[in-house]
């Protein structure tokens, strides 16, 4: 018995098994987002239930819902917030962890507006109001349709802009973009605000 042949045979089998396992894992990972993307993003509840329903939407379904929704009424007063996904992170597995971390820090926004706009503050920690933003209606760059735009100060690492549309009365789906000087805006996160 030639030991070299046995070792080569075992290595070949391990390589084949490793390739097969890798293919199965890759197919299962790619199938999950495809299944999530195929589902409709339906929001039937209000408040926290609506936030949970939006949290179960895949990115493609969320985008479809966001494109179809009207800008809606200008929010006023305190709104609870929840981060849905970090679109800039590139890994869906990061979203639950980031959501927990963000949920411990960011609790929503407090709007001081009339029907045309106004300003707001982010709510962090135990009711601490920080980071003032200007609120109004504007055309969302990706589809040219009206959305509620929140512009934050440039000292946050670039121009941070939130875009929101009302998907149910008092429930807003949101997209956060960051524009660095000399670059196109890029999408950073998706969130939901509700009463």
HELIX and SHEET records of a PDB file:
HELIX    1   1 UNK A    3  UNK A   38  1                                  36    
HELIX    2   2 UNK A   47  UNK A   55  1                                   9    
HELIX    3   3 UNK A   59  UNK A   68  1                                  10    
HELIX    4   4 UNK A   92  UNK A  105  1                                  14    
SHEET    1   A 9 UNK A  77  UNK A  85  0                                        
SHEET    2   A 9 UNK A 106  UNK A 113 -1                                        
SHEET    3   A 9 UNK A 117  UNK A 124 -1                                        
SHEET    4   A 9 UNK A 128  UNK A 139 -1                                        
SHEET    5   A 9 UNK A 146  UNK A 152 -1                                        
SHEET    6   A 9 UNK A 159  UNK A 168 -1                                        
SHEET    7   A 9 UNK A 171  UNK A 179 -1                                        
SHEET    8   A 9 UNK A 186  UNK A 194 -1                                        
SHEET    9   A 9 UNK A  77  UNK A  85 -1                                        
END                                                                             
